[in-house]
Amino acid sequence: MSRASTPTVRAAGGIVVRHTEKGTLVLLVHRPRYDDWSLPKGKAEPGENWEETARREVEEETGLRCRLGSEVGRTAYVDSRGRDKEVRYYLMEPKDPDQRFEPNDEVDEIHWCSPDDATALLTYDHDRRLLASVVLEGG
């Protein structure tokens, strides 16, 4: 089956931030399956809208329930299976930033870091470009 006849994979996630005395921190996740650092995100379930997907995926990957802000960007690329993928990202803030992280099947580590450190740590150019395009207050 050609890519043109395969539906685009829909996914959503968040640029999760918290504000501290030292500035704004951004949350990154480490996925052992890919050995990468990325923004938390995941595929939409049938019937789920973009916002629902973003909230659910961030909570599943990080354990954090978040307030959803505005959509801050989209990325589009060909995934590891050769499918077109569109990911929409929302600015998010944890309701309880001190919530303890429990490693899971998808994410074994999270890291709160400055936007500059996040840019250096992110594995993918599309994540770096997206983060650079977002103006983070208090950072």
N, C-alpha and C positions, 0 to 999 in steps of 0.2 A: 504494500500500500504506500503510495507516495505521501510526502508531507502535506501536499496541497489538499489531499482528501481526508487528512486526519484533523479532527477538531483541535483548536488551540487549547492547551492546558491553561486553565484559569487558576491563579493562586493569589494570595494576599498576605500581607504581613505588616510589621510595624517598625518605625524608627522610634524605639522606646527610650525616653529620656527621663532623667531625674535631675533636679536642681539642688545643688549643694553650695556651701560657702565658698568652695574652690571653683565653682562654675558648673556648667552643664555636663552631665555624663551620659554617654550613649551605651546601650546594651548590645553586646554581640554574643552570638552563640557558636559553640564549636560542635560540629557534627562529625562523630568518629567515622561514620560510613564513608564520608568523602574527605576526611581529615582537612576540613576547611573552617574558616571563620566567616560568618555571614550575619545578615540581619534576620531575625526570626520571621519565618514565613512558611506557608504550606498550601497544598492544593485545596480547592473548594470542593465541598461535598455537594451531591445533587440537590438542587433547589436552594442552595445557600447563596446569599448575596455577598458582595465584596466585603462589606463591613463585618458581617457575621463571621466570614472566613478569617479576617484579620484578627478579630478578638479571640476566636477559638484557637487558632494556630499559635498565637503568642502565648496564650495560657497553657496550651498543651506542651509547648517546647520549654517554657521558662517557669511555669507555675504561677506567673503573675497575672492577676486580673487587672485590666487596664481601662482607663478612660480613653475613649476614642476621640481623636481630634480630626482635623481636616486631612483629606487626601493630599499627599505631598509629592507624589511622583509615581511613575510607572516604568517598568523595565520590560523589555521584550528580547528574547534570545531563543536559541535552539538548545533544548535540554540534553542531558546525557544519553537519552534514548532517541535523539534525533527529532523530537517533536517541537513545534513552535510553542513557546510558553510566554504568557503575559502575567506579570505580577504587579499588583497595585499596593502601594504602601501608604500607611496612615501615621501621622504623628500621634504617639500614645504616651501616657504617663501612668505608672503603676499606682493603683489605689493604696497599696501597702508596699513601699519600696524595700522594706526590711524583710519581706516574705522570704523564707528560706528556700533556696533552690535544691531540688532533688534530681540528681541525674536520671535520665530516662533512655529509652531505646534510640531516640533520635538525637538527643543533645546530652553530651556528657559534661559540659562545662559552660558557664556563662562568664562574661567579663564586662564590668562597667568601666568605661574609660573616656578620656577626653575625645572630642571629635577628631583632633589631630592624631591621637594614638589609634583611634578606630580606623581612620583612613589608612594608616600604616599596617594595621593588623588584618583588615579585610582581604580576603583571598581574590575576590572578583572585581574587575574594573567597573562593571555595571553598578555594583554596590557602592564603590568609591565615588563614582560620578553622581549617583543619587544623593549620597550623604553630603557631598560638596554643594549640591544645588539647594539644600535645605538650610534656611537661616534658623539657627537655634538660639533662642533668647537666653541670656544669662551665661553664655559660653565664652 
